[in-house]
Amino acid sequence: MQELSPVDHSFVIAMAKAPTPVVTTAYLQQELGKPKNYLSMYRKRLLDAQLIKSPARGMLEFTLPYFKEYILENLKFYA
């Protein structure tokens, strides 16, 4: 995750901390305290990097199995 920007890191960490595997963009807006248009740029970057995918409109999930668990276990390195 070193090639990710600090905002990308925040986005991924917020997704990992979500109580469900599929996260809504509304949840991320609330957790990060940023407007939808601000988050859309970082959402696109992570989609393009194939780190996340969008199974439905307004929904996001990690593409790699167990990536959420990896992030949570190694949070001290990324926070």
mmJSON file of the N, C-alpha and C atoms, coordinates in Angstrom:
{"data_MODEL":{"atom_site":{
"group_PDB":["ATOM","ATOM","ATOM","ATOM","ATOM","ATOM","ATOM","ATOM","ATOM","ATOM","ATOM","ATOM","ATOM","ATOM","ATOM","ATOM","ATOM","ATOM","ATOM","ATOM","ATOM","ATOM","ATOM","ATOM","ATOM","ATOM","ATOM","ATOM","ATOM","ATOM","ATOM","ATOM","ATOM","ATOM","ATOM","ATOM","ATOM","ATOM","ATOM","ATOM","ATOM","ATOM","ATOM","ATOM","ATOM","ATOM","ATOM","ATOM","ATOM","ATOM","ATOM","ATOM","ATOM","ATOM","ATOM","ATOM","ATOM","ATOM","ATOM","ATOM","ATOM","ATOM","ATOM","ATOM","ATOM","ATOM","ATOM","ATOM","ATOM","ATOM","ATOM","ATOM","ATOM","ATOM","ATOM","ATOM","ATOM","ATOM","ATOM","ATOM","ATOM","ATOM","ATOM","ATOM","ATOM","ATOM","ATOM","ATOM","ATOM","ATOM","ATOM","ATOM","ATOM","ATOM","ATOM","ATOM","ATOM","ATOM","ATOM","ATOM","ATOM","ATOM","ATOM","ATOM","ATOM","ATOM","ATOM","ATOM","ATOM","ATOM","ATOM","ATOM","ATOM","ATOM","ATOM","ATOM","ATOM","ATOM","ATOM","ATOM","ATOM","ATOM","ATOM","ATOM","ATOM","ATOM","ATOM","ATOM","ATOM","ATOM","ATOM","ATOM","ATOM","ATOM","ATOM","ATOM","ATOM","ATOM","ATOM","ATOM","ATOM","ATOM","ATOM","ATOM","ATOM","ATOM","ATOM","ATOM","ATOM","ATOM","ATOM","ATOM","ATOM","ATOM","ATOM","ATOM","ATOM","ATOM","ATOM","ATOM","ATOM","ATOM","ATOM","ATOM","ATOM","ATOM","ATOM","ATOM","ATOM","ATOM","ATOM","ATOM","ATOM","ATOM","ATOM","ATOM","ATOM","ATOM","ATOM","ATOM","ATOM","ATOM","ATOM","ATOM","ATOM","ATOM","ATOM","ATOM","ATOM","ATOM","ATOM","ATOM","ATOM","ATOM","ATOM","ATOM","ATOM","ATOM","ATOM","ATOM","ATOM","ATOM","ATOM","ATOM","ATOM","ATOM","ATOM","ATOM","ATOM","ATOM","ATOM","ATOM","ATOM","ATOM","ATOM","ATOM","ATOM","ATOM","ATOM","ATOM","ATOM","ATOM","ATOM","ATOM","ATOM","ATOM","ATOM","ATOM","ATOM","ATOM","ATOM","ATOM","ATOM","ATOM","ATOM","ATOM","ATOM"],
"id":[1,2,3,4,5,6,7,8,9,10,11,12,13,14,15,16,17,18,19,20,21,22,23,24,25,26,27,28,29,30,31,32,33,34,35,36,37,38,39,40,41,42,43,44,45,46,47,48,49,50,51,52,53,54,55,56,57,58,59,60,61,62,63,64,65,66,67,68,69,70,71,72,73,74,75,76,77,78,79,80,81,82,83,84,85,86,87,88,89,90,91,92,93,94,95,96,97,98,99,100,101,102,103,104,105,106,107,108,109,110,111,112,113,114,115,116,117,118,119,120,121,122,123,124,125,126,127,128,129,130,131,132,133,134,135,136,137,138,139,140,141,142,143,144,145,146,147,148,149,150,151,152,153,154,155,156,157,158,159,160,161,162,163,164,165,166,167,168,169,170,171,172,173,174,175,176,177,178,179,180,181,182,183,184,185,186,187,188,189,190,191,192,193,194,195,196,197,198,199,200,201,202,203,204,205,206,207,208,209,210,211,212,213,214,215,216,217,218,219,220,221,222,223,224,225,226,227,228,229,230,231,232,233,234,235,236,237],
"type_symbol":["N","C","C","N","C","C","N","C","C","N","C","C","N","C","C","N","C","C","N","C","C","N","C","C","N","C","C","N","C","C","N","C","C","N","C","C","N","C","C","N","C","C","N","C","C","N","C","C","N","C","C","N","C","C","N","C","C","N","C","C","N","C","C","N","C","C","N","C","C","N","C","C","N","C","C","N","C","C","N","C","C","N","C","C","N","C","C","N","C","C","N","C","C","N","C","C","N","C","C","N","C","C","N","C","C","N","C","C","N","C","C","N","C","C","N","C","C","N","C","C","N","C","C","N","C","C","N","C","C","N","C","C","N","C","C","N","C","C","N","C","C","N","C","C","N","C","C","N","C","C","N","C","C","N","C","C","N","C","C","N","C","C","N","C","C","N","C","C","N","C","C","N","C","C","N","C","C","N","C","C","N","C","C","N","C","C","N","C","C","N","C","C","N","C","C","N","C","C","N","C","C","N","C","C","N","C","C","N","C","C","N","C","C","N","C","C","N","C","C","N","C","C","N","C","C","N","C","C","N","C","C","N","C","C","N","C","C"],
"label_atom_id":["N","CA","C","N","CA","C","N","CA","C","N","CA","C","N","CA","C","N","CA","C","N","CA","C","N","CA","C","N","CA","C","N","CA","C","N","CA","C","N","CA","C","N","CA","C","N","CA","C","N","CA","C","N","CA","C","N","CA","C","N","CA","C","N","CA","C","N","CA","C","N","CA","C","N","CA","C","N","CA","C","N","CA","C","N","CA","C","N","CA","C","N","CA","C","N","CA","C","N","CA","C","N","CA","C","N","CA","C","N","CA","C","N","CA","C","N","CA","C","N","CA","C","N","CA","C","N","CA","C","N","CA","C","N","CA","C","N","CA","C","N","CA","C","N","CA","C","N","CA","C","N","CA","C","N","CA","C","N","CA","C","N","CA","C","N","CA","C","N","CA","C","N","CA","C","N","CA","C","N","CA","C","N","CA","C","N","CA","C","N","CA","C","N","CA","C","N","CA","C","N","CA","C","N","CA","C","N","CA","C","N","CA","C","N","CA","C","N","CA","C","N","CA","C","N","CA","C","N","CA","C","N","CA","C","N","CA","C","N","CA","C","N","CA","C","N","CA","C","N","CA","C","N","CA","C","N","CA","C","N","CA","C","N","CA","C","N","CA","C","N","CA","C","N","CA","C"],
"label_alt_id":[null,null,null,null,null,null,null,null,null,null,null,null,null,null,null,null,null,null,null,null,null,null,null,null,null,null,null,null,null,null,null,null,null,null,null,null,null,null,null,null,null,null,null,null,null,null,null,null,null,null,null,null,null,null,null,null,null,null,null,null,null,null,null,null,null,null,null,null,null,null,null,null,null,null,null,null,null,null,null,null,null,null,null,null,null,null,null,null,null,null,null,null,null,null,null,null,null,null,null,null,null,null,null,null,null,null,null,null,null,null,null,null,null,null,null,null,null,null,null,null,null,null,null,null,null,null,null,null,null,null,null,null,null,null,null,null,null,null,null,null,null,null,null,null,null,null,null,null,null,null,null,null,null,null,null,null,null,null,null,null,null,null,null,null,null,null,null,null,null,null,null,null,null,null,null,null,null,null,null,null,null,null,null,null,null,null,null,null,null,null,null,null,null,null,null,null,null,null,null,null,null,null,null,null,null,null,null,null,null,null,null,null,null,null,null,null,null,null,null,null,null,null,null,null,null,null,null,null,null,null,null,null,null,null,null,null,null],
"label_comp_id":["MET","MET","MET","GLN","GLN","GLN","GLU","GLU","GLU","LEU","LEU","LEU","SER","SER","SER","PRO","PRO","PRO","VAL","VAL","VAL","ASP","ASP","ASP","HIS","HIS","HIS","SER","SER","SER","PHE","PHE","PHE","VAL","VAL","VAL","ILE","ILE","ILE","ALA","ALA","ALA","MET","MET","MET","ALA","ALA","ALA","LYS","LYS","LYS","ALA","ALA","ALA","PRO","PRO","PRO","THR","THR","THR","PRO","PRO","PRO","VAL","VAL","VAL","VAL","VAL","VAL","THR","THR","THR","THR","THR","THR","ALA","ALA","ALA","TYR","TYR","TYR","LEU","LEU","LEU","GLN","GLN","GLN","GLN","GLN","GLN","GLU","GLU","GLU","LEU","LEU","LEU","GLY","GLY","GLY","LYS","LYS","LYS","PRO","PRO","PRO","LYS","LYS","LYS","ASN","ASN","ASN","TYR","TYR","TYR","LEU","LEU","LEU","SER","SER","SER","MET","MET","MET","TYR","TYR","TYR","ARG","ARG","ARG","LYS","LYS","LYS","ARG","ARG","ARG","LEU","LEU","LEU","LEU","LEU","LEU","ASP","ASP","ASP","ALA","ALA","ALA","GLN","GLN","GLN","LEU","LEU","LEU","ILE","ILE","ILE","LYS","LYS","LYS","SER","SER","SER","PRO","PRO","PRO","ALA","ALA","ALA","ARG","ARG","ARG","GLY","GLY","GLY","MET","MET","MET","LEU","LEU","LEU","GLU","GLU","GLU","PHE","PHE","PHE","THR","THR","THR","LEU","LEU","LEU","PRO","PRO","PRO","TYR","TYR","TYR","PHE","PHE","PHE","LYS","LYS","LYS","GLU","GLU","GLU","TYR","TYR","TYR","ILE","ILE","ILE","LEU","LEU","LEU","GLU","GLU","GLU","ASN","ASN","ASN","LEU","LEU","LEU","LYS","LYS","LYS","PHE","PHE","PHE","TYR","TYR","TYR","ALA","ALA","ALA"],
"label_asym_id":["A","A","A","A","A","A","A","A","A","A","A","A","A","A","A","A","A","A","A","A","A","A","A","A","A","A","A","A","A","A","A","A","A","A","A","A","A","A","A","A","A","A","A","A","A","A","A","A","A","A","A","A","A","A","A","A","A","A","A","A","A","A","A","A","A","A","A","A","A","A","A","A","A","A","A","A","A","A","A","A","A","A","A","A","A","A","A","A","A","A","A","A","A","A","A","A","A","A","A","A","A","A","A","A","A","A","A","A","A","A","A","A","A","A","A","A","A","A","A","A","A","A","A","A","A","A","A","A","A","A","A","A","A","A","A","A","A","A","A","A","A","A","A","A","A","A","A","A","A","A","A","A","A","A","A","A","A","A","A","A","A","A","A","A","A","A","A","A","A","A","A","A","A","A","A","A","A","A","A","A","A","A","A","A","A","A","A","A","A","A","A","A","A","A","A","A","A","A","A","A","A","A","A","A","A","A","A","A","A","A","A","A","A","A","A","A","A","A","A","A","A","A","A","A","A","A","A","A","A","A","A","A","A","A","A","A","A"],
"label_entity_id":["1","1","1","1","1","1","1","1","1","1","1","1","1","1","1","1","1","1","1","1","1","1","1","1","1","1","1","1","1","1","1","1","1","1","1","1","1","1","1","1","1","1","1","1","1","1","1","1","1","1","1","1","1","1","1","1","1","1","1","1","1","1","1","1","1","1","1","1","1","1","1","1","1","1","1","1","1","1","1","1","1","1","1","1","1","1","1","1","1","1","1","1","1","1","1","1","1","1","1","1","1","1","1","1","1","1","1","1","1","1","1","1","1","1","1","1","1","1","1","1","1","1","1","1","1","1","1","1","1","1","1","1","1","1","1","1","1","1","1","1","1","1","1","1","1","1","1","1","1","1","1","1","1","1","1","1","1","1","1","1","1","1","1","1","1","1","1","1","1","1","1","1","1","1","1","1","1","1","1","1","1","1","1","1","1","1","1","1","1","1","1","1","1","1","1","1","1","1","1","1","1","1","1","1","1","1","1","1","1","1","1","1","1","1","1","1","1","1","1","1","1","1","1","1","1","1","1","1","1","1","1","1","1","1","1","1","1"],
"label_seq_id":[1,1,1,2,2,2,3,3,3,4,4,4,5,5,5,6,6,6,7,7,7,8,8,8,9,9,9,10,10,10,11,11,11,12,12,12,13,13,13,14,14,14,15,15,15,16,16,16,17,17,17,18,18,18,19,19,19,20,20,20,21,21,21,22,22,22,23,23,23,24,24,24,25,25,25,26,26,26,27,27,27,28,28,28,29,29,29,30,30,30,31,31,31,32,32,32,33,33,33,34,34,34,35,35,35,36,36,36,37,37,37,38,38,38,39,39,39,40,40,40,41,41,41,42,42,42,43,43,43,44,44,44,45,45,45,46,46,46,47,47,47,48,48,48,49,49,49,50,50,50,51,51,51,52,52,52,53,53,53,54,54,54,55,55,55,56,56,56,57,57,57,58,58,58,59,59,59,60,60,60,61,61,61,62,62,62,63,63,63,64,64,64,65,65,65,66,66,66,67,67,67,68,68,68,69,69,69,70,70,70,71,71,71,72,72,72,73,73,73,74,74,74,75,75,75,76,76,76,77,77,77,78,78,78,79,79,79],
"pdbx_PDB_ins_code":[null,null,null,null,null,null,null,null,null,null,null,null,null,null,null,null,null,null,null,null,null,null,null,null,null,null,null,null,null,null,null,null,null,null,null,null,null,null,null,null,null,null,null,null,null,null,null,null,null,null,null,null,null,null,null,null,null,null,null,null,null,null,null,null,null,null,null,null,null,null,null,null,null,null,null,null,null,null,null,null,null,null,null,null,null,null,null,null,null,null,null,null,null,null,null,null,null,null,null,null,null,null,null,null,null,null,null,null,null,null,null,null,null,null,null,null,null,null,null,null,null,null,null,null,null,null,null,null,null,null,null,null,null,null,null,null,null,null,null,null,null,null,null,null,null,null,null,null,null,null,null,null,null,null,null,null,null,null,null,null,null,null,null,null,null,null,null,null,null,null,null,null,null,null,null,null,null,null,null,null,null,null,null,null,null,null,null,null,null,null,null,null,null,null,null,null,null,null,null,null,null,null,null,null,null,null,null,null,null,null,null,null,null,null,null,null,null,null,null,null,null,null,null,null,null,null,null,null,null,null,null,null,null,null,null,null,null],
"Cartn_x":[0.815,0.0,0.856,2.153,2.997,2.713,2.291,2.056,0.724,-0.023,-1.285,-1.04,-1.861,-1.771,-2.34,-2.084,-2.651,-4.184,-4.827,-6.292,-6.731,-5.99,-6.282,-6.202,-5.175,-5.022,-6.236,-6.656,-7.824,-9.068,-9.242,-10.385,-10.389,-9.235,-9.108,-9.308,-8.748,-8.899,-10.354,-11.038,-12.466,-13.274,-12.942,-13.632,-13.373,-12.13,-11.774,-12.471,-12.669,-13.304,-14.826,-15.382,-16.844,-17.326,-18.525,-19.027,-19.446,-19.533,-19.949,-18.895,-18.836,-17.85,-18.137,-19.398,-19.788,-20.127,-19.474,-19.576,-20.285,-21.174,-21.843,-20.985,-21.134,-20.407,-20.915,-22.188,-22.736,-22.018,-21.729,-20.985,-19.598,-18.923,-17.587,-17.632,-18.653,-18.818,-18.911,-19.706,-19.91,-18.629,-17.972,-16.763,-15.603,-15.457,-14.337,-14.673,-15.965,-16.381,-16.123,-16.254,-15.989,-17.217,-17.409,-18.552,-18.337,-19.44,-19.447,-18.492,-18.502,-17.652,-16.167,-15.808,-14.418,-13.982,-14.836,-14.501,-14.496,-15.232,-15.345,-14.006,-13.13,-11.814,-10.989,-11.014,-10.255,-10.897,-12.207,-12.927,-12.485,-12.431,-12.023,-10.583,-9.704,-8.306,-8.178,-8.911,-8.848,-9.521,-10.573,-11.197,-10.232,-9.573,-8.611,-7.426,-7.028,-5.931,-6.384,-7.671,-8.298,-8.145,-8.087,-8.025,-9.434,-10.389,-11.796,-12.623,-13.866,-14.817,-16.171,-17.039,-18.37,-19.403,-19.885,-20.851,-22.229,-22.509,-23.776,-23.56,-24.457,-24.338,-24.295,-23.285,-23.154,-22.579,-22.101,-21.561,-20.128,-19.279,-17.877,-17.441,-16.501,-15.89,-14.478,-13.656,-12.294,-12.292,-11.368,-11.276,-10.489,-9.503,-8.656,-9.286,-9.308,-9.828,-8.954,-9.586,-8.925,-8.132,-8.324,-7.609,-8.091,-9.387,-9.934,-9.24,-9.1,-8.459,-6.978,-6.333,-4.925,-4.767,-5.625,-5.559,-5.776,-6.785,-7.078,-5.942,-5.312,-4.193,-2.954,-2.789,-1.596,-1.897,-2.958,-3.413,-2.338,-1.548,-0.52,0.481,0.64,1.567,0.956,-0.372,-1.043,-1.789,-2.028,-2.808,-1.976],
"Cartn_y":[-1.2,0.0,1.261,1.161,2.341,3.302,2.822,3.705,4.453,4.219,4.92,6.258,7.241,8.551,8.456,9.464,9.461,9.381,10.026,9.958,8.559,7.954,6.567,5.661,5.856,5.075,5.26,6.496,6.778,6.092,6.123,5.509,4.004,3.358,1.909,1.536,2.317,2.034,2.177,3.201,3.377,2.193,1.716,0.531,-0.685,-0.869,-2.026,-1.994,-0.817,-0.684,-0.805,-0.81,-0.917,-2.253,-2.272,-3.511,-4.589,-4.23,-5.188,-5.266,-6.388,-6.508,-5.58,-5.31,-4.379,-3.054,-1.984,-0.674,0.3,1.093,2.103,3.361,4.083,5.343,6.343,6.238,7.108,6.862,5.61,5.27,5.922,5.829,6.419,7.936,8.549,10.002,10.382,9.638,9.923,9.678,8.555,8.202,9.15,9.554,10.411,11.897,12.205,13.592,14.403,13.755,14.417,14.302,15.283,15.214,14.149,13.762,12.695,12.992,14.225,14.554,14.481,14.745,14.637,13.168,12.303,10.883,10.184,10.701,10.008,9.89,10.875,10.809,9.655,9.509,8.453,7.092,7.062,5.829,5.353,6.274,5.914,5.417,6.083,5.657,4.227,3.903,2.565,1.531,1.937,1.048,0.765,1.801,1.649,0.773,0.872,0.055,-1.373,-1.631,-2.929,-3.384,-2.418,-2.708,-2.905,-2.183,-2.306,-2.535,-2.975,-3.119,-2.632,-2.388,-1.893,-2.917,-3.76,-4.783,-4.224,-3.01,-2.336,-0.841,-0.056,1.398,1.826,2.621,3.125,2.132,0.987,-0.057,-0.374,-0.624,-0.946,-2.115,-2.896,-3.973,-4.205,-4.827,-5.132,-6.262,-6.211,-7.267,-8.465,-8.221,-9.307,-9.98,-11.307,-12.002,-11.703,-11.507,-11.27,-9.957,-9.068,-7.791,-6.942,-6.997,-6.258,-6.695,-7.987,-8.52,-8.113,-8.138,-7.727,-6.27,-5.404,-3.985,-3.816,-4.477,-4.334,-4.872,-5.964,-6.531,-5.649,-4.899,-4.079,-2.584,-2.241,-0.852,0.093,-0.37,0.495,1.001,0.282,0.702,1.713,1.792,2.604,3.805,3.831,4.917,6.155],
"Cartn_z":[0.0,0.0,0.0,-0.138,-0.097,-1.24,-2.407,-3.538,-3.455,-2.421,-2.229,-1.532,-1.898,-1.257,0.167,0.99,2.342,2.342,1.379,1.316,0.88,-0.05,-0.431,0.8,1.606,2.839,3.743,3.928,4.785,4.25,2.937,2.275,2.536,2.321,2.502,3.969,4.871,6.3,6.726,6.243,6.563,6.045,4.848,4.318,5.197,5.612,6.43,7.789,8.343,9.653,9.604,8.409,8.27,8.833,9.394,10.007,8.999,7.735,6.711,5.605,4.881,3.798,2.614,2.362,1.304,1.977,1.52,2.167,1.234,1.782,0.959,0.889,-0.195,-0.317,0.727,1.097,2.146,3.473,3.772,4.996,4.965,3.826,3.7,3.826,3.258,3.392,4.863,5.589,7.009,7.797,7.566,8.311,8.035,6.782,6.403,6.497,6.637,6.757,5.499,4.364,3.08,2.182,1.276,0.353,-0.719,-1.322,-2.325,-3.489,-3.979,-5.128,-4.77,-3.539,-3.096,-3.095,-2.561,-2.462,-3.812,-4.775,-6.061,-6.775,-6.618,-7.254,-6.669,-5.369,-4.71,-4.953,-5.017,-5.36,-6.731,-7.696,-9.053,-9.087,-8.351,-8.314,-7.787,-6.73,-6.15,-7.044,-7.749,-8.73,-9.882,-10.39,-11.479,-11.068,-9.809,-9.297,-8.976,-9.145,-8.893,-7.441,-6.541,-5.124,-4.555,-5.157,-4.77,-6.021,-5.794,-6.898,-6.419,-7.378,-7.065,-7.533,-6.615,-7.001,-7.367,-6.92,-7.225,-7.042,-7.589,-7.481,-6.015,-5.676,-4.317,-3.328,-3.821,-2.955,-3.368,-2.389,-2.653,-1.788,-2.328,-1.554,-2.06,-1.241,-1.641,-2.661,-3.596,-4.608,-4.082,-3.246,-2.747,-1.532,-1.534,-0.355,0.867,1.99,3.274,3.337,2.377,2.418,3.591,3.863,5.006,6.298,6.484,7.678,7.728,6.584,6.509,6.956,6.448,6.812,8.311,8.842,10.268,11.136,10.72,11.487,11.424,10.349,10.156,10.231,10.889,10.968,11.505,12.432,13.035,11.989,10.884,9.837,8.865,8.829,7.837,8.401,9.674,10.267,10.499],
"occupancy":[1.0,1.0,1.0,1.0,1.0,1.0,1.0,1.0,1.0,1.0,1.0,1.0,1.0,1.0,1.0,1.0,1.0,1.0,1.0,1.0,1.0,1.0,1.0,1.0,1.0,1.0,1.0,1.0,1.0,1.0,1.0,1.0,1.0,1.0,1.0,1.0,1.0,1.0,1.0,1.0,1.0,1.0,1.0,1.0,1.0,1.0,1.0,1.0,1.0,1.0,1.0,1.0,1.0,1.0,1.0,1.0,1.0,1.0,1.0,1.0,1.0,1.0,1.0,1.0,1.0,1.0,1.0,1.0,1.0,1.0,1.0,1.0,1.0,1.0,1.0,1.0,1.0,1.0,1.0,1.0,1.0,1.0,1.0,1.0,1.0,1.0,1.0,1.0,1.0,1.0,1.0,1.0,1.0,1.0,1.0,1.0,1.0,1.0,1.0,1.0,1.0,1.0,1.0,1.0,1.0,1.0,1.0,1.0,1.0,1.0,1.0,1.0,1.0,1.0,1.0,1.0,1.0,1.0,1.0,1.0,1.0,1.0,1.0,1.0,1.0,1.0,1.0,1.0,1.0,1.0,1.0,1.0,1.0,1.0,1.0,1.0,1.0,1.0,1.0,1.0,1.0,1.0,1.0,1.0,1.0,1.0,1.0,1.0,1.0,1.0,1.0,1.0,1.0,1.0,1.0,1.0,1.0,1.0,1.0,1.0,1.0,1.0,1.0,1.0,1.0,1.0,1.0,1.0,1.0,1.0,1.0,1.0,1.0,1.0,1.0,1.0,1.0,1.0,1.0,1.0,1.0,1.0,1.0,1.0,1.0,1.0,1.0,1.0,1.0,1.0,1.0,1.0,1.0,1.0,1.0,1.0,1.0,1.0,1.0,1.0,1.0,1.0,1.0,1.0,1.0,1.0,1.0,1.0,1.0,1.0,1.0,1.0,1.0,1.0,1.0,1.0,1.0,1.0,1.0,1.0,1.0,1.0,1.0,1.0,1.0,1.0,1.0,1.0,1.0,1.0,1.0,1.0,1.0,1.0,1.0,1.0,1.0],
"B_iso_or_equiv":[0.0,0.0,0.0,0.0,0.0,0.0,0.0,0.0,0.0,0.0,0.0,0.0,0.0,0.0,0.0,0.0,0.0,0.0,0.0,0.0,0.0,0.0,0.0,0.0,0.0,0.0,0.0,0.0,0.0,0.0,0.0,0.0,0.0,0.0,0.0,0.0,0.0,0.0,0.0,0.0,0.0,0.0,0.0,0.0,0.0,0.0,0.0,0.0,0.0,0.0,0.0,0.0,0.0,0.0,0.0,0.0,0.0,0.0,0.0,0.0,0.0,0.0,0.0,0.0,0.0,0.0,0.0,0.0,0.0,0.0,0.0,0.0,0.0,0.0,0.0,0.0,0.0,0.0,0.0,0.0,0.0,0.0,0.0,0.0,0.0,0.0,0.0,0.0,0.0,0.0,0.0,0.0,0.0,0.0,0.0,0.0,0.0,0.0,0.0,0.0,0.0,0.0,0.0,0.0,0.0,0.0,0.0,0.0,0.0,0.0,0.0,0.0,0.0,0.0,0.0,0.0,0.0,0.0,0.0,0.0,0.0,0.0,0.0,0.0,0.0,0.0,0.0,0.0,0.0,0.0,0.0,0.0,0.0,0.0,0.0,0.0,0.0,0.0,0.0,0.0,0.0,0.0,0.0,0.0,0.0,0.0,0.0,0.0,0.0,0.0,0.0,0.0,0.0,0.0,0.0,0.0,0.0,0.0,0.0,0.0,0.0,0.0,0.0,0.0,0.0,0.0,0.0,0.0,0.0,0.0,0.0,0.0,0.0,0.0,0.0,0.0,0.0,0.0,0.0,0.0,0.0,0.0,0.0,0.0,0.0,0.0,0.0,0.0,0.0,0.0,0.0,0.0,0.0,0.0,0.0,0.0,0.0,0.0,0.0,0.0,0.0,0.0,0.0,0.0,0.0,0.0,0.0,0.0,0.0,0.0,0.0,0.0,0.0,0.0,0.0,0.0,0.0,0.0,0.0,0.0,0.0,0.0,0.0,0.0,0.0,0.0,0.0,0.0,0.0,0.0,0.0,0.0,0.0,0.0,0.0,0.0,0.0],
"pdbx_formal_charge":[null,null,null,null,null,null,null,null,null,null,null,null,null,null,null,null,null,null,null,null,null,null,null,null,null,null,null,null,null,null,null,null,null,null,null,null,null,null,null,null,null,null,null,null,null,null,null,null,null,null,null,null,null,null,null,null,null,null,null,null,null,null,null,null,null,null,null,null,null,null,null,null,null,null,null,null,null,null,null,null,null,null,null,null,null,null,null,null,null,null,null,null,null,null,null,null,null,null,null,null,null,null,null,null,null,null,null,null,null,null,null,null,null,null,null,null,null,null,null,null,null,null,null,null,null,null,null,null,null,null,null,null,null,null,null,null,null,null,null,null,null,null,null,null,null,null,null,null,null,null,null,null,null,null,null,null,null,null,null,null,null,null,null,null,null,null,null,null,null,null,null,null,null,null,null,null,null,null,null,null,null,null,null,null,null,null,null,null,null,null,null,null,null,null,null,null,null,null,null,null,null,null,null,null,null,null,null,null,null,null,null,null,null,null,null,null,null,null,null,null,null,null,null,null,null,null,null,null,null,null,null,null,null,null,null,null,null],
"auth_seq_id":[1,1,1,2,2,2,3,3,3,4,4,4,5,5,5,6,6,6,7,7,7,8,8,8,9,9,9,10,10,10,11,11,11,12,12,12,13,13,13,14,14,14,15,15,15,16,16,16,17,17,17,18,18,18,19,19,19,20,20,20,21,21,21,22,22,22,23,23,23,24,24,24,25,25,25,26,26,26,27,27,27,28,28,28,29,29,29,30,30,30,31,31,31,32,32,32,33,33,33,34,34,34,35,35,35,36,36,36,37,37,37,38,38,38,39,39,39,40,40,40,41,41,41,42,42,42,43,43,43,44,44,44,45,45,45,46,46,46,47,47,47,48,48,48,49,49,49,50,50,50,51,51,51,52,52,52,53,53,53,54,54,54,55,55,55,56,56,56,57,57,57,58,58,58,59,59,59,60,60,60,61,61,61,62,62,62,63,63,63,64,64,64,65,65,65,66,66,66,67,67,67,68,68,68,69,69,69,70,70,70,71,71,71,72,72,72,73,73,73,74,74,74,75,75,75,76,76,76,77,77,77,78,78,78,79,79,79],
"auth_comp_id":["MET","MET","MET","GLN","GLN","GLN","GLU","GLU","GLU","LEU","LEU","LEU","SER","SER","SER","PRO","PRO","PRO","VAL","VAL","VAL","ASP","ASP","ASP","HIS","HIS","HIS","SER","SER","SER","PHE","PHE","PHE","VAL","VAL","VAL","ILE","ILE","ILE","ALA","ALA","ALA","MET","MET","MET","ALA","ALA","ALA","LYS","LYS","LYS","ALA","ALA","ALA","PRO","PRO","PRO","THR","THR","THR","PRO","PRO","PRO","VAL","VAL","VAL","VAL","VAL","VAL","THR","THR","THR","THR","THR","THR","ALA","ALA","ALA","TYR","TYR","TYR","LEU","LEU","LEU","GLN","GLN","GLN","GLN","GLN","GLN","GLU","GLU","GLU","LEU","LEU","LEU","GLY","GLY","GLY","LYS","LYS","LYS","PRO","PRO","PRO","LYS","LYS","LYS","ASN","ASN","ASN","TYR","TYR","TYR","LEU","LEU","LEU","SER","SER","SER","MET","MET","MET","TYR","TYR","TYR","ARG","ARG","ARG","LYS","LYS","LYS","ARG","ARG","ARG","LEU","LEU","LEU","LEU","LEU","LEU","ASP","ASP","ASP","ALA","ALA","ALA","GLN","GLN","GLN","LEU","LEU","LEU","ILE","ILE","ILE","LYS","LYS","LYS","SER","SER","SER","PRO","PRO","PRO","ALA","ALA","ALA","ARG","ARG","ARG","GLY","GLY","GLY","MET","MET","MET","LEU","LEU","LEU","GLU","GLU","GLU","PHE","PHE","PHE","THR","THR","THR","LEU","LEU","LEU","PRO","PRO","PRO","TYR","TYR","TYR","PHE","PHE","PHE","LYS","LYS","LYS","GLU","GLU","GLU","TYR","TYR","TYR","ILE","ILE","ILE","LEU","LEU","LEU","GLU","GLU","GLU","ASN","ASN","ASN","LEU","LEU","LEU","LYS","LYS","LYS","PHE","PHE","PHE","TYR","TYR","TYR","ALA","ALA","ALA"],
"auth_asym_id":["A","A","A","A","A","A","A","A","A","A","A","A","A","A","A","A","A","A","A","A","A","A","A","A","A","A","A","A","A","A","A","A","A","A","A","A","A","A","A","A","A","A","A","A","A","A","A","A","A","A","A","A","A","A","A","A","A","A","A","A","A","A","A","A","A","A","A","A","A","A","A","A","A","A","A","A","A","A","A","A","A","A","A","A","A","A","A","A","A","A","A","A","A","A","A","A","A","A","A","A","A","A","A","A","A","A","A","A","A","A","A","A","A","A","A","A","A","A","A","A","A","A","A","A","A","A","A","A","A","A","A","A","A","A","A","A","A","A","A","A","A","A","A","A","A","A","A","A","A","A","A","A","A","A","A","A","A","A","A","A","A","A","A","A","A","A","A","A","A","A","A","A","A","A","A","A","A","A","A","A","A","A","A","A","A","A","A","A","A","A","A","A","A","A","A","A","A","A","A","A","A","A","A","A","A","A","A","A","A","A","A","A","A","A","A","A","A","A","A","A","A","A","A","A","A","A","A","A","A","A","A","A","A","A","A","A","A"],
"auth_atom_id":["N","CA","C","N","CA","C","N","CA","C","N","CA","C","N","CA","C","N","CA","C","N","CA","C","N","CA","C","N","CA","C","N","CA","C","N","CA","C","N","CA","C","N","CA","C","N","CA","C","N","CA","C","N","CA","C","N","CA","C","N","CA","C","N","CA","C","N","CA","C","N","CA","C","N","CA","C","N","CA","C","N","CA","C","N","CA","C","N","CA","C","N","CA","C","N","CA","C","N","CA","C","N","CA","C","N","CA","C","N","CA","C","N","CA","C","N","CA","C","N","CA","C","N","CA","C","N","CA","C","N","CA","C","N","CA","C","N","CA","C","N","CA","C","N","CA","C","N","CA","C","N","CA","C","N","CA","C","N","CA","C","N","CA","C","N","CA","C","N","CA","C","N","CA","C","N","CA","C","N","CA","C","N","CA","C","N","CA","C","N","CA","C","N","CA","C","N","CA","C","N","CA","C","N","CA","C","N","CA","C","N","CA","C","N","CA","C","N","CA","C","N","CA","C","N","CA","C","N","CA","C","N","CA","C","N","CA","C","N","CA","C","N","CA","C","N","CA","C","N","CA","C","N","CA","C","N","CA","C","N","CA","C","N","CA","C","N","CA","C","N","CA","C","N","CA","C"],
"pdbx_PDB_model_num":[1,1,1,1,1,1,1,1,1,1,1,1,1,1,1,1,1,1,1,1,1,1,1,1,1,1,1,1,1,1,1,1,1,1,1,1,1,1,1,1,1,1,1,1,1,1,1,1,1,1,1,1,1,1,1,1,1,1,1,1,1,1,1,1,1,1,1,1,1,1,1,1,1,1,1,1,1,1,1,1,1,1,1,1,1,1,1,1,1,1,1,1,1,1,1,1,1,1,1,1,1,1,1,1,1,1,1,1,1,1,1,1,1,1,1,1,1,1,1,1,1,1,1,1,1,1,1,1,1,1,1,1,1,1,1,1,1,1,1,1,1,1,1,1,1,1,1,1,1,1,1,1,1,1,1,1,1,1,1,1,1,1,1,1,1,1,1,1,1,1,1,1,1,1,1,1,1,1,1,1,1,1,1,1,1,1,1,1,1,1,1,1,1,1,1,1,1,1,1,1,1,1,1,1,1,1,1,1,1,1,1,1,1,1,1,1,1,1,1,1,1,1,1,1,1,1,1,1,1,1,1,1,1,1,1,1,1]
}}}
